[in-house]
Amino acid sequence: MTILFEPNRQWSAHLSTVLGGGVHPVGRVEDLRRLLGDLPGEPLVVFGPTTPATVALEVAAQQRLHRPALGVVLLRERLDLETMGQALRAGVREAVDAHDATAVRSACSRSLEVSRQLSVGTAAPSAAAEARIVTVFSAKGGCGKSTLATNLAVCLADGGRRRVCLVDLDLAFGDVGIMLQLAPDRGIADVVASRDRIDAGLVRAMLTSYAPGVDVLLAPVGPTEAERIDRDLVVAVLAAVRTMADYVVIDTPAHFTEGVLAALDVTDVPVLVATPDVPALKNLRIAMDMLDLLGLGKDNRLVVLNRSDAKVGLSGADIERVLQSRTSAHIPSSRDVPISINRGTPIVVEKPGHPVSKAIRDLAAGAIAQQANGRGGRWQRARAGGGR
């Protein structure tokens, strides 16, 4: 059941239709308070677009303390960062464009799932139940890193059987949004305004749903926004994200930043991507040497060779000799991959039987699953005295 607070009758009727059955529409504050008292197990309150913001924020702030399992969704005819920031600080789970019926239903569905988890005590899992973090890194652009990250996220979600959060940490030039054809309405940049109160509820409101089990935290739209996102913010965001998923897949830029190093510090499965050409292999070898110097251990690394069947005069033995490491997976080249990117559909979805799709699924179900289940532990910076 859902309580809908909307003083305008036309909006109330429209939203009742959008939300479906089981809606309690009210238009007066006293009626809302009465319903909240009469329905102590009610999981969701939706505030319509003509609701005064002060009313919605006051109720959200009060219920956040007294009934944390109650979700509050705020609908507005026009969303702006100031309103979103105020709403999220007050405890509103989602702020959504009232004209977008699909977004409204999705926001309500996400909020109801959070309420369900809180009701059964699973919304704040123990450290042992935290999401496993898979960070995909390449030392050279154009190696297919973002393509691999997006496809891995879909594979790990397994049609919604697991929860996966895909984080685009290429803050200046992230491509995950455009590769999945997601509207950049919100993302990691919107967390900056509330950096003193970063928690699972705030970060969840910044996610964009892509497919069953897959939510995406998008990179900033412009490079200037990336400058406001520092290491401490990345650390706080990742700590929040890993409480709400089974896997976190992180796409990174093709160079080390403070944010990338922060991600690597908490990574369970680092996936290093290269292609069979000398510049890419050389850059990856240098990057691996740097990781060694930083104390980021070797044991968990998975080296993935993308476009592995390219006829470029390098044998598998040549490649492993240059990298001084064995390769964990070989992904073949195919013109179907860029076609799937241009269509905005991961190849594992568009062509699940394709050799590329099979290779990525095998990587997800094989080496990544084994590492994530504890065969080697999490990367951490080396501590003084040589321990990890």
Residue pairs with C-beta under 8 A, 6 or more apart in sequence:
1 22
1 23
1 24
1 39
1 42
1 43
1 44
2 19
2 22
2 23
2 24
2 42
2 43
2 44
2 45
2 46
2 108
3 23
3 24
3 26
3 32
3 35
3 36
3 39
3 42
3 44
3 45
3 46
4 12
4 15
4 16
4 19
4 23
4 24
4 25
4 26
4 45
4 46
4 48
5 26
5 27
5 32
5 45
5 46
5 47
5 48
5 51
5 55
5 56
6 12
6 15
6 25
6 27
6 47
6 48
6 49
6 50
6 51
7 27
7 28
7 48
7 50
7 51
8 27
8 48
8 49
8 50
9 27
11 48
11 49
11 50
11 98
12 25
12 27
12 48
15 23
15 25
15 46
15 48
15 75
15 98
15 104
16 23
16 25
18 101
18 104
18 105
19 46
19 104
19 105
19 108
24 35
24 39
26 32
26 35
29 55
32 45
32 59
35 42
36 42
36 45
36 63
36 67
36 70
40 67
42 70
43 69
43 70
43 71
43 111
43 112
43 115
43 116
43 119
44 70
44 71
44 72
44 73
44 108
44 111
44 112
44 115
45 59
45 63
45 70
45 71
45 72
45 73
46 73
46 75
46 104
46 108
47 55
47 56
47 59
47 72
47 73
47 74
47 75
48 75
48 98
49 75
49 76
49 77
49 98
51 74
53 83
53 86
53 87
56 72
56 74
56 87
56 90
56 92
57 86
57 87
57 90
57 92
58 90
59 72
60 72
60 74
60 87
60 90
60 91
60 92
61 90
61 91
63 70
63 72
63 91
64 90
64 91
68 118
69 115
69 118
69 119
70 115
71 93
71 94
71 111
71 112
71 114
71 115
72 91
72 92
72 93
72 111
73 92
73 93
73 94
73 95
73 96
73 104
73 107
73 108
73 111
74 87
74 92
74 94
74 95
74 96
75 95
75 96
75 97
75 98
75 104
76 83
76 95
76 96
76 97
76 98
77 97
77 98
77 99
79 95
79 96
79 97
79 185
81 190
81 193
83 95
84 95
84 186
84 190
84 205
85 190
85 193
85 194
87 95
88 95
88 194
88 197
88 201
88 202
88 205
89 194
89 197
91 201
92 205
93 107
93 110
93 111
93 114
93 201
93 204
93 205
94 107
94 108
94 110
94 111
94 205
95 205
96 103
96 104
96 107
97 103
97 104
97 185
98 104
106 209
110 204
110 207
110 209
114 123
114 201
114 204
117 123
123 200
123 243
123 244
124 200
124 243
125 243
130 242
130 243
131 163
131 165
131 241
131 242
131 243
131 244
131 245
131 246
131 247
131 248
132 246
132 247
132 248
132 268
132 269
132 372
133 238
133 242
133 247
133 248
133 250
133 263
133 266
133 267
133 268
133 269
133 378
134 152
134 156
134 247
134 248
134 249
134 250
134 267
134 268
134 269
134 270
134 271
134 368
134 372
135 249
135 250
135 252
135 260
135 263
135 264
135 267
135 269
135 270
135 271
136 145
136 146
136 148
136 149
136 152
136 249
136 250
136 251
136 252
136 271
136 273
137 145
137 252
137 260
137 264
137 270
137 271
137 272
137 273
137 287
138 144
138 145
138 252
138 254
138 272
138 273
138 274
138 280
138 284
139 254
139 255
139 272
139 274
139 280
139 283
139 284
139 286
139 287
140 254
140 274
140 275
140 279
140 280
140 283
140 284
141 254
142 275
143 254
143 273
143 274
143 275
143 280
143 306
144 273
144 275
144 306
144 307
144 331
144 337
145 251
145 252
145 254
145 273
146 170
146 175
146 176
146 179
146 251
147 179
147 337
147 341
147 346
147 347
148 271
148 273
148 304
148 306
148 331
148 360
149 166
149 176
149 249
149 250
149 251
150 166
150 176
150 179
150 180
150 251
150 346
151 346
151 347
151 348
151 357
151 360
152 249
152 271
152 360
152 363
152 364
152 368
153 164
153 166
153 214
153 247
153 249
154 164
154 211
154 214
154 346
154 348
154 349
155 348
155 360
155 361
155 363
155 364
155 365
156 162
156 164
156 246
156 247
156 249
156 364
156 368
157 163
157 164
157 211
157 212
157 213
157 214
157 247
158 213
159 212
159 213
160 211
160 212
160 213
161 213
162 213
162 245
162 246
162 247
163 213
163 215
163 244
163 245
163 246
163 247
164 213
164 214
164 215
164 245
164 246
164 247
164 248
164 249
165 207
165 215
165 216
165 217
165 241
165 244
165 245
165 247
165 248
165 249
166 176
166 210
166 214
166 215
166 216
166 217
166 248
166 249
166 251
167 188
167 216
167 217
167 237
167 238
167 241
167 248
167 249
167 250
167 251
168 174
168 175
168 176
168 177
168 187
168 188
168 216
168 217
168 218
168 219
168 251
169 219
169 234
169 250
169 251
169 252
169 253
169 259
169 260
169 263
170 176
170 219
170 251
170 252
170 253
171 188
171 219
171 220
171 223
171 225
171 226
171 229
171 253
171 257
171 259
172 219
172 220
172 223
172 226
172 253
173 219
173 223
173 253
174 218
174 219
174 220
174 251
175 251
176 182
176 216
176 218
176 219
176 251
177 183
177 184
177 187
177 208
177 216
177 218
177 219
178 344
179 341
179 344
179 346
180 210
180 216
180 344
180 346
181 344
182 208
182 210
182 216
182 218
183 208
184 218
184 221
185 208
186 205
186 206
186 207
186 208
186 218
187 206
187 208
187 217
187 218
187 219
187 220
187 221
188 206
188 217
188 218
188 219
188 220
188 229
188 237
189 219
189 220
189 221
189 225
189 226
189 228
189 229
190 206
191 198
191 202
191 203
191 206
191 233
191 237
192 228
192 229
192 233
194 202
195 232
195 233
195 236
198 233
198 236
198 237
198 240
199 240
200 240
200 241
200 243
200 244
202 240
203 217
203 237
203 240
203 241
203 244
204 244
206 217
207 215
207 216
207 217
208 215
208 216
208 217
208 218
209 215
209 216
210 216
211 349
215 245
217 237
217 241
219 226
220 226
220 229
229 259
230 258
230 259
231 258
231 259
231 261
231 262
234 258
234 259
234 262
234 263
235 262
235 265
235 266
238 248
238 250
238 262
238 263
238 266
239 266
241 248
242 248
242 266
247 372
250 263
250 267
252 260
252 263
253 260
256 287
256 290
261 294
264 270
264 291
264 296
264 379
265 296
265 379
265 380
265 381
266 378
266 379
266 380
267 300
267 378
267 379
268 300
268 371
268 372
268 377
268 378
268 379
269 300
269 302
269 367
269 368
269 371
269 372
270 296
270 300
270 301
270 302
270 379
271 302
271 304
271 368
272 284
272 287
272 288
272 301
272 302
272 303
272 304
273 284
273 304
273 306
274 280
274 281
274 283
274 284
274 303
274 304
274 305
274 306
274 319
274 323
275 305
275 306
275 307
275 310
276 305
276 307
276 308
276 310
276 312
276 314
276 319
277 312
277 314
278 314
278 322
281 319
281 322
281 323
282 322
284 303
284 323
285 322
285 323
285 324
288 301
288 323
288 324
288 325
292 298
294 381
294 382
295 381
295 382
295 388
296 379
296 381
297 379
297 380
297 382
297 388
298 325
299 376
299 377
300 371
300 376
300 377
300 378
300 379
301 325
302 328
302 329
302 363
302 367
302 368
302 371
303 323
303 325
303 326
303 327
303 328
304 327
304 328
304 329
304 330
304 331
304 363
305 319
305 327
305 329
305 330
305 331
306 331
306 333
307 331
307 332
307 333
308 327
308 330
308 331
308 332
308 333
309 330
309 332
309 333
310 333
316 327
319 327
320 326
320 327
328 363
328 367
329 359
329 362
329 363
329 366
329 367
330 359
331 356
331 359
331 360
331 363
332 355
332 356
332 359
334 354
334 355
334 356
336 347
336 351
336 354
336 356
337 347
337 356
340 346
340 347
340 350
340 351
343 350
347 354
347 356
347 357
347 360
348 354
348 357
348 360
348 361
351 357
377 388
380 388
382 388
